[in-house]
Amino acid sequence: MHIARVADLPGVAASELAALAERCQLQASQHIGYVSAVAPDIEAEVLQVDDWIDWTFVAHDDRGVSGWLLAELDPEMGRVWWWGPFAAPGRWDDVADRLLEVGRGVLASDIDEEELCGDSAHVELAHLAATWGFEKAVPSTALTASLSEVPDVGTARAAHVDDAGSLAALHGALFAGSHMTPETAAAVGSDDRIRTVAEADARVVAYAIAEVQADGTGYIDFLGTDPGEQRKGHGRAAISAACSMLVERGCEEAHLTVRETNMGSRTLYAALGFREERNLMPYRKGFSLA
Ligand SMILES: CC(C)(COP(=O)(O)OP(=O)(O)OC[C@H]1O[C@@H](n2cnc3c(N)ncnc32)[C@H](O)[C@@H]1OP(=O)(O)O)[C@@H](O)C(=O)NCCC(=O)NCCS
């Protein structure tokens, strides 16, 4: 069995890797977090990752592809999110550790923060993560809602360029060290993300950030309210407006993840119609989030 980058294996297509991953994604005991469940959606997601052919590692032998692992890098943050490992039936023990070893071996030295994530039932991933010195983080719950059922409370609006300073300040205070920097959170109009804000006394006090995913569903990435303005309906308004904008872009369904321990926001999401889909366990090395 050999491990090579897709760039060095011209015969391997994203569709073949996606088909292999689909078999894993459909079972909780093999499911990897933040990756779609069905092959066409997985393929579309892989193709959206920058330089994916250089950063996807494939285990192969004369029987074909037996596993793969993709490194999604954020050089600015110095962080990598590992997608996988995905293993063909019965091949985890042969390929998972080797894939991670090779992938980690080619990371630049300034990438010193790593995350693996899988369904809480993925025992083999938990074991692999522990072997490589990753620490368990607080588990998250993945939620989904049918957008036709999310009420439109109608008191928040799309963010303007002028809101950038407020967005950066709120995001920096509420989500320090998360996968999005305050600069990106505030970059209104410079990407396809949906950003909504709720105001009180003409001041931005809450915001939501969402995007349309490769599979056409919506993803609510962030929701936050100024601590001094919580429990006044602003968070509900901001997410409701984000859901309406996702509908305008053709989404029928929305997803989000929330820490299992964040009971306040789980109550909010449940009241809006979000239902639990699965429990995800992140494993981190080189960083932790408060
Ligand atoms: C989660 C958060 C965005 C909620 O914002 P908010 O503006 O306070 O929420 P709302 O006032 O719109 O709350 C709507 C409903 O959600 C529920 N809720 C919100 N916060 C709650 C809390 N701390 N405890 C219990 N229920 C809560 C309540 O049912 C509330 O309705 P009620 O006040 O009439 O009882 C805010 O607490 C926050 O910014 N937290 C830190 C960041 C965070 O955890 N974001 C979510 C990450 S997934």
The ligand as an SDF file (V2000), in Angstrom:
LIG
                    3D

 48 50  0  0  0  0  0  0  0  0999 V2000
  -26.9840   32.6240   21.7230 C   0  0  0  0  0  0  0  0  0  0  0  0
  -27.2000   34.1140   21.6040 C   0  0  0  0  0  0  0  0  0  0  0  0
  -26.8410   34.5460   20.1740 C   0  0  0  0  0  0  0  0  0  0  0  0
  -28.6790   34.4150   21.8610 C   0  0  0  0  0  0  0  0  0  0  0  0
  -28.8720   35.7670   21.5690 O   0  0  0  0  0  0  0  0  0  0  0  0
  -30.0290   36.6370   22.2840 P   0  0  0  0  0  0  0  0  0  0  0  0
  -30.1050   37.9240   21.5310 O   0  0  0  0  0  0  0  0  0  0  0  0
  -29.7900   36.7210   23.7450 O   0  0  0  0  0  0  0  0  0  0  0  0
  -31.2710   35.7140   22.0160 O   0  0  0  0  0  0  0  0  0  0  0  0
  -32.8100   36.1520   22.0060 P   0  0  0  0  0  0  0  0  0  0  0  0
  -33.0430   37.2460   22.9990 O   0  0  0  0  0  0  0  0  0  0  0  0
  -33.2190   36.3920   20.6120 O   0  0  0  0  0  0  0  0  0  0  0  0
  -33.4360   34.7880   22.5760 O   0  0  0  0  0  0  0  0  0  0  0  0
  -34.4860   34.1670   21.9780 C   0  0  0  0  0  0  0  0  0  0  0  0
  -34.8870   32.9840   22.8250 C   0  0  0  0  0  0  0  0  0  0  0  0
  -33.8250   32.0420   22.8800 O   0  0  0  0  0  0  0  0  0  0  0  0
  -33.7610   31.4530   24.1920 C   0  0  0  0  0  0  0  0  0  0  0  0
  -32.5270   31.8680   24.8490 N   0  0  0  0  0  0  0  0  0  0  0  0
  -31.5860   32.7260   24.3880 C   0  0  0  0  0  0  0  0  0  0  0  0
  -30.5740   32.8210   25.2640 N   0  0  0  0  0  0  0  0  0  0  0  0
  -30.8720   32.0280   26.3000 C   0  0  0  0  0  0  0  0  0  0  0  0
  -30.2120   31.6920   27.5160 C   0  0  0  0  0  0  0  0  0  0  0  0
  -29.0220   32.2100   27.8290 N   0  0  0  0  0  0  0  0  0  0  0  0
  -30.8020   30.8100   28.3410 N   0  0  0  0  0  0  0  0  0  0  0  0
  -31.9820   30.2640   28.0360 C   0  0  0  0  0  0  0  0  0  0  0  0
  -32.6840   30.5420   26.8980 N   0  0  0  0  0  0  0  0  0  0  0  0
  -32.1260   31.4050   26.0440 C   0  0  0  0  0  0  0  0  0  0  0  0
  -34.9620   31.9710   24.9300 C   0  0  0  0  0  0  0  0  0  0  0  0
  -36.0190   31.0890   24.6540 O   0  0  0  0  0  0  0  0  0  0  0  0
  -35.1750   33.3080   24.2570 C   0  0  0  0  0  0  0  0  0  0  0  0
  -36.4960   33.7690   24.3660 O   0  0  0  0  0  0  0  0  0  0  0  0
  -36.9850   34.5390   25.7180 P   0  0  0  0  0  0  0  0  0  0  0  0
  -35.9130   35.5380   26.0700 O   0  0  0  0  0  0  0  0  0  0  0  0
  -38.2640   35.1520   25.2870 O   0  0  0  0  0  0  0  0  0  0  0  0
  -37.1080   33.4640   26.7560 O   0  0  0  0  0  0  0  0  0  0  0  0
  -26.3490   34.8930   22.6500 C   0  0  0  0  0  0  0  0  0  0  0  0
  -26.5860   34.3100   23.9320 O   0  0  0  0  0  0  0  0  0  0  0  0
  -24.8700   34.8860   22.3800 C   0  0  0  0  0  0  0  0  0  0  0  0
  -24.3540   35.7180   21.6230 O   0  0  0  0  0  0  0  0  0  0  0  0
  -24.1390   33.9430   22.9920 N   0  0  0  0  0  0  0  0  0  0  0  0
  -22.6800   33.8490   22.8290 C   0  0  0  0  0  0  0  0  0  0  0  0
  -22.3500   33.3680   21.4210 C   0  0  0  0  0  0  0  0  0  0  0  0
  -23.0450   32.0590   21.1060 C   0  0  0  0  0  0  0  0  0  0  0  0
  -23.0600   31.1350   21.9140 O   0  0  0  0  0  0  0  0  0  0  0  0
  -23.6030   31.9880   19.8740 N   0  0  0  0  0  0  0  0  0  0  0  0
  -24.2450   30.7750   19.3900 C   0  0  0  0  0  0  0  0  0  0  0  0
  -23.1970   29.8440   18.8860 C   0  0  0  0  0  0  0  0  0  0  0  0
  -23.8980   28.4820   18.0400 S   0  0  0  0  0  0  0  0  0  0  0  0
  1  2  1  0
  2  3  1  0
  2  4  1  0
  2 36  1  0
  4  5  1  0
  5  6  1  0
  6  7  2  0
  6  8  1  0
  6  9  1  0
  9 10  1  0
 10 11  2  0
 10 12  1  0
 10 13  1  0
 13 14  1  0
 14 15  1  0
 15 16  1  0
 15 30  1  0
 16 17  1  0
 17 18  1  0
 17 28  1  0
 18 19  1  0
 18 27  1  0
 19 20  2  0
 20 21  1  0
 21 22  1  0
 21 27  2  0
 22 23  1  0
 22 24  2  0
 24 25  1  0
 25 26  2  0
 26 27  1  0
 28 29  1  0
 28 30  1  0
 30 31  1  0
 31 32  1  0
 32 33  2  0
 32 34  1  0
 32 35  1  0
 36 37  1  0
 36 38  1  0
 38 39  2  0
 38 40  1  0
 40 41  1  0
 41 42  1  0
 42 43  1  0
 43 44  2  0
 43 45  1  0
 45 46  1  0
 46 47  1  0
 47 48  1  0
M  END
$$$$
